[in-house]
């Protein structure tokens, strides 16, 4: 009796699942990791900007009532940072300033001067929107015209340096992100096309028995949606686990965390995985539907 052989038939749209999902997941993880780096760099820049303060020194003749009026004016100014979670206006008395100076330097200047030459001051946190050389100069001019203000001081060179460095870092990260996104899209596209290569003869067989293009395409599209969704979810899960691990090891990371942006990034990765997988699959199937029998070989 002749041996029986079982011929394994391919199902329409059943190209390798694990290899495709692994490749797409890896690509999405890489771009997601870089996206998180971009988010944290932006938040770090924001944190640096929000810590830029202007020092408003008061005249020695200022009375408490005048100081309260001045404080109200500063609080209502448009250039002050509006953030209820932070002290954007801090009063530092000359006694506190002297005590801090002595602690920092170890020298008690009041002993040989016989008095405290320092002045009461307000530390004003400036909104990042006003971190422009011209705007800061206007703010300084406005403050010095207020009653009771002796002098306004800020480190101009430091603010300019911060602005330039943040702009440079932003441009570099944007360029790398654009290039990386292109590479990821091409990688996913090539992965899907290689996977569909094994299905080219099955696609032709379906054409020969009279199947319509839409009937042939939809199983592949459905599989692409599934592959993209699974890959996106796995990549998001890995990134989220990495973030939690990083926060446990480095507590200061919480200072520059932006949960809303990270959630948007993860959602975008899921959408990107599905979109690129579907488009790549659609194009590849269209290509094999148009090829002649000779070209399939």
C-alpha positions as CSV (number, residue, x, y, z in Angstrom):
1,X,0.0,0.0,0.0
2,X,1.4,3.3,-1.1
3,X,2.3,5.7,1.8
4,X,-0.1,8.5,2.5
5,X,1.2,12.0,2.4
6,X,-0.6,15.0,3.9
7,X,-0.1,18.1,1.9
8,X,-0.2,21.2,4.1
9,X,-2.3,23.9,2.3
10,X,-1.8,27.5,2.9
11,X,-4.7,29.7,4.1
12,X,-5.3,33.0,2.4
13,X,-3.6,35.7,4.5
14,X,-1.7,33.2,6.7
15,X,1.8,34.5,6.3
16,X,4.3,34.1,9.3
17,X,2.9,35.8,12.4
18,X,5.7,35.7,14.9
19,X,8.4,37.0,12.7
20,X,6.3,39.8,11.3
21,X,5.0,40.9,14.8
22,X,8.6,40.7,16.2
23,X,9.9,43.0,13.5
24,X,7.1,45.5,13.7
25,X,7.3,45.5,17.5
26,X,11.1,46.1,17.4
27,X,10.7,49.0,15.0
28,X,7.9,50.6,17.1
29,X,9.9,50.1,20.3
30,X,12.9,51.9,18.9
31,X,10.9,54.9,17.6
32,X,8.9,55.0,20.9
33,X,12.1,55.0,22.9
34,X,13.4,57.9,21.0
35,X,10.0,59.6,21.3
36,X,10.2,59.3,25.1
37,X,13.7,60.8,24.9
38,X,12.3,63.8,23.0
39,X,9.5,64.3,25.5
40,X,11.8,64.2,28.5
41,X,14.2,66.6,26.8
42,X,11.4,69.0,26.2
43,X,10.2,68.7,29.8
44,X,13.7,69.3,31.0
45,X,13.9,72.4,28.9
46,X,10.6,73.6,30.3
47,X,11.8,73.0,33.8
48,X,14.9,75.0,33.2
49,X,12.9,77.8,31.7
50,X,10.5,77.9,34.6
51,X,13.3,78.3,37.1
52,X,14.6,81.5,35.5
53,X,13.9,84.2,38.0
54,X,14.3,88.0,38.0
55,X,15.5,89.6,41.2
56,X,13.6,92.7,42.2
57,X,15.5,94.7,44.9
58,X,13.5,97.1,47.0
59,X,14.5,100.5,48.4
60,X,15.4,100.6,52.0
61,X,12.7,103.2,52.7
62,X,9.9,100.9,51.5
63,X,7.1,100.5,54.1
64,X,5.0,97.4,54.6
65,X,2.0,98.9,53.0
66,X,4.0,99.9,49.9
67,X,5.4,96.4,49.8
68,X,1.9,94.9,49.8
69,X,0.9,97.1,46.9
70,X,4.0,96.2,45.0
71,X,3.4,92.5,45.7
72,X,-0.1,92.7,44.3
73,X,1.2,94.4,41.2
74,X,3.7,91.7,40.6
75,X,1.2,89.0,41.2
76,X,-1.2,90.4,38.6
77,X,1.6,91.0,36.0
78,X,1.2,89.2,32.7
79,X,4.8,88.1,32.6
80,X,4.8,86.1,35.9
81,X,4.4,82.4,35.6
82,X,0.9,81.3,36.4
83,X,1.3,77.9,38.1
84,X,-0.6,77.2,41.4
85,X,1.8,74.3,42.2
86,X,4.8,76.6,42.4
87,X,5.9,79.6,44.3
88,X,6.3,82.1,41.4
89,X,6.7,85.1,43.7
90,X,9.0,84.7,46.7
91,X,9.9,87.5,49.2
92,X,13.4,87.3,50.6
93,X,14.2,89.7,53.4
94,X,17.7,91.1,53.8
95,X,18.1,89.2,57.1
96,X,17.3,85.9,55.3
97,X,19.7,86.8,52.4
98,X,22.5,87.6,54.9
99,X,22.0,84.4,56.8
100,X,22.1,82.4,53.5
101,X,25.2,84.2,52.4
102,X,27.0,83.4,55.7
103,X,26.0,79.8,55.5
104,X,27.2,79.5,51.9
105,X,30.6,81.3,52.3
106,X,31.3,80.9,56.0
107,X,32.1,84.7,56.3
108,X,30.1,87.0,58.5
109,X,30.4,90.3,56.6
110,X,28.2,92.1,59.3
111,X,31.0,91.8,61.8
112,X,33.5,94.1,60.0
113,X,30.8,96.2,58.2
114,X,28.8,96.8,61.3
115,X,25.5,96.6,59.3
116,X,23.6,94.5,56.8
117,X,24.1,96.2,53.3
118,X,21.8,93.8,51.6
119,X,18.2,94.7,50.5
120,X,14.8,93.1,50.7
121,X,14.0,91.4,47.4
122,X,11.4,89.5,45.4
123,X,12.3,86.5,43.3
124,X,9.9,86.6,40.3
125,X,9.6,83.5,38.1
126,X,9.1,84.6,34.5
127,X,6.8,82.8,32.1
128,X,8.8,81.0,29.4
129,X,6.9,83.0,26.7
130,X,8.7,86.1,27.8
131,X,12.2,84.6,27.7
132,X,13.2,86.9,24.9
133,X,16.0,89.4,25.1
134,X,13.7,92.3,24.1
135,X,10.8,91.2,26.3
136,X,13.0,90.8,29.3
137,X,14.4,94.2,28.8
138,X,10.9,95.6,28.7
139,X,10.0,93.8,31.8
140,X,13.0,95.2,33.6
141,X,12.1,98.7,32.5
142,X,8.5,98.2,33.7
143,X,9.6,96.9,37.1
144,X,12.1,99.6,37.8
145,X,9.3,102.2,37.3
146,X,7.2,100.7,40.0
147,X,7.1,102.5,43.4
148,X,9.6,101.1,45.9
149,X,11.8,99.2,43.4
150,X,15.5,100.0,43.7
151,X,17.0,97.7,41.0
152,X,16.0,94.8,38.8
153,X,18.6,92.1,38.0
154,X,18.8,88.9,35.9
155,X,21.6,87.0,34.3
156,X,21.0,87.9,30.6
157,X,23.8,85.7,29.3
158,X,22.4,82.7,31.1
159,X,18.9,83.1,29.6
160,X,20.2,83.6,26.1
161,X,22.4,80.5,26.5
162,X,19.5,78.4,27.7
163,X,17.3,79.6,24.8
164,X,20.0,78.8,22.2
165,X,20.8,75.4,23.6
166,X,17.2,74.3,23.9
167,X,16.6,75.5,20.3
168,X,19.7,73.5,19.0
169,X,18.7,70.4,20.9
170,X,15.2,70.6,19.6
171,X,16.3,70.9,16.0
172,X,18.7,68.0,16.3
173,X,16.1,65.7,17.9
174,X,13.5,66.7,15.3
175,X,15.9,65.8,12.5
176,X,16.8,62.5,14.0
177,X,13.1,61.7,14.8
178,X,12.2,62.4,11.1
179,X,14.9,60.1,9.8
180,X,14.1,57.4,12.3
181,X,10.4,57.5,11.4
182,X,11.3,57.1,7.8
183,X,13.6,54.1,8.6
184,X,10.9,52.5,10.7
185,X,8.2,52.9,8.0
186,X,10.5,51.4,5.4
187,X,11.5,48.5,7.8
188,X,7.9,47.6,8.5
189,X,7.0,47.9,4.8
190,X,9.8,45.6,3.7
191,X,9.0,43.1,6.5
192,X,5.4,42.8,5.3
193,X,6.3,42.6,1.7
194,X,8.8,39.7,2.4
195,X,6.1,37.9,4.4
196,X,3.6,38.2,1.6
197,X,6.2,36.9,-1.0
198,X,5.3,33.4,0.1
199,X,1.6,34.1,-0.7
200,X,2.1,35.2,-4.3
201,X,1.1,31.9,-5.9
202,X,-1.9,31.5,-3.6
203,X,-3.0,35.0,-4.7
204,X,-2.7,34.0,-8.3
205,X,-4.6,30.7,-7.7
206,X,-7.5,32.6,-6.2
207,X,-7.5,34.9,-9.2
208,X,-7.7,31.9,-11.5
209,X,-10.7,30.5,-9.8
210,X,-12.6,33.8,-10.2
211,X,-12.1,35.4,-6.8
212,X,-12.5,39.2,-6.8
213,X,-9.7,41.5,-5.8
214,X,-11.6,42.6,-2.7
215,X,-12.2,39.0,-1.6
216,X,-8.5,38.3,-1.9
217,X,-7.3,41.5,-0.3
218,X,-9.5,41.6,2.9
219,X,-8.0,38.5,4.6
220,X,-4.6,40.1,4.3
221,X,-5.8,43.5,5.5
222,X,-7.5,41.9,8.5
223,X,-4.3,40.1,9.3
224,X,-2.3,43.3,8.9
225,X,-4.6,45.1,11.4
226,X,-4.1,42.2,13.8
227,X,-0.3,42.2,13.4
228,X,-0.1,46.0,13.8
229,X,-2.3,46.0,16.8
230,X,-0.5,43.2,18.6
231,X,2.9,44.8,17.7
232,X,1.8,48.2,18.9
233,X,0.4,46.8,22.2
234,X,3.6,44.8,22.9
235,X,5.8,47.8,22.1
236,X,3.7,50.1,24.3
237,X,3.8,47.5,27.1
238,X,7.6,47.2,26.9
239,X,8.0,51.0,26.9
240,X,5.7,51.5,29.8
241,X,7.6,48.8,31.8
242,X,10.9,50.5,31.0
243,X,9.5,53.8,32.2
244,X,8.3,52.4,35.5
245,X,11.7,50.7,36.0
246,X,13.5,53.9,35.2
247,X,11.4,55.9,37.7
248,X,12.1,53.3,40.4
249,X,15.8,53.6,39.8
250,X,16.0,57.4,39.2
251,X,13.5,59.3,41.4
252,X,14.3,62.7,39.7
253,X,12.8,61.4,36.5
254,X,9.4,62.2,37.9
255,X,10.2,65.9,37.9
256,X,10.3,65.9,34.1
257,X,7.6,63.3,33.4
258,X,4.6,64.3,31.3
259,X,2.0,61.5,31.5
260,X,-0.3,63.1,28.9
261,X,2.4,63.3,26.2
262,X,3.6,59.8,26.9
263,X,0.0,58.4,26.6
264,X,-0.3,60.3,23.3
265,X,3.0,58.8,22.1
266,X,1.9,55.3,23.0
267,X,-1.4,55.7,21.3
268,X,0.4,57.1,18.2
269,X,2.7,54.0,18.2
270,X,-0.4,51.7,18.2
271,X,-2.0,53.7,15.4
272,X,1.3,53.9,13.4
273,X,1.8,50.1,13.7
274,X,-1.7,49.4,12.3
275,X,-1.6,52.1,9.6
276,X,1.8,51.1,8.2
277,X,1.1,47.4,8.3
278,X,-2.3,47.9,6.5
279,X,-0.9,50.2,3.8
280,X,2.2,48.0,3.2
281,X,0.0,44.9,3.0
282,X,-2.5,46.6,0.6
283,X,0.3,47.8,-1.7
284,X,2.0,44.4,-1.7
285,X,-1.2,42.5,-2.5
286,X,-2.0,45.0,-5.2
287,X,1.5,44.4,-6.7
288,X,1.1,40.6,-6.8
289,X,-2.4,40.9,-8.2
290,X,-1.0,42.8,-11.2
291,X,2.0,40.6,-11.9
292,X,2.0,38.1,-14.7
293,X,2.7,34.4,-14.1
294,X,6.2,34.8,-15.4
295,X,6.9,37.7,-13.2
296,X,5.8,35.8,-10.1
297,X,8.8,33.5,-10.6
